[in-house]
Each structure stands twice: as C-alpha cells, then as structure tokens.
C-alpha cells in the first residue's frame, strides 16, 4: 500500500506526465470494496455492520473522517455522472475527479459483535 499514489489530473497532459500527489501524509485512512469482506451473516459469532450513505467533496475528504490507518469498507461510490461504482465494475474509470468532485459513498459501519 505504501507505493499507492493519487495522481493530479491535467486534462492537457499525456499519461506519462501525470504528477503524483505527495501531500497526503501517512495518517490517512484507506478503503476497499465490500466484495472482499466476509459475508455479514456469520451467525452470532460474526461482526455486524450497517450501511451508511454520506456525501463528501472527494474521497480524500471522506477518508479524513476516519481514524488514521483504518480501512473503510465501501459498498458503492456515485459521482456527478450518476454511474454507480462498485467492486464488481472496478476498472471502468471514474468519469469524474474522485479526489475533489462531490461524491456519494455508501459504506459499512461496524456495529460490534
């Protein structure tokens, strides 16, 4: 994970010219799609989650709401284009600036055992 970098987008730049954003710091939470999470129905022994929807100005603002180094389990991200992004259609491209544009994120909030 340490080698992951967000890229600044310059619409006139070639892909080789994209400039990495390096001012994120080491204290930001991270996220992953919920398709990689064990199912919620593990009986009385498994953790319980609730789905929560929030609107933020980009993924960085969203991640800043959580403790440093935590991993937020994301169900979906919807941007200004209205397309619903999930772990199942990953790789289709965002169609908006995920770092700064208004987005609606549905994520899983842990409710304990």
Secondary structure, DSSP 8 states (H G I E B T S, - for coil): -TT---EE--TTS-GGG-EE--TT-S---EEEEGGGS--S--GGGS--EEEEEEEEESHHHHHTTS-TT-EEEEEEEE-TT--EE-GGGTTS--SS-TTTSEEEEEEEEE---
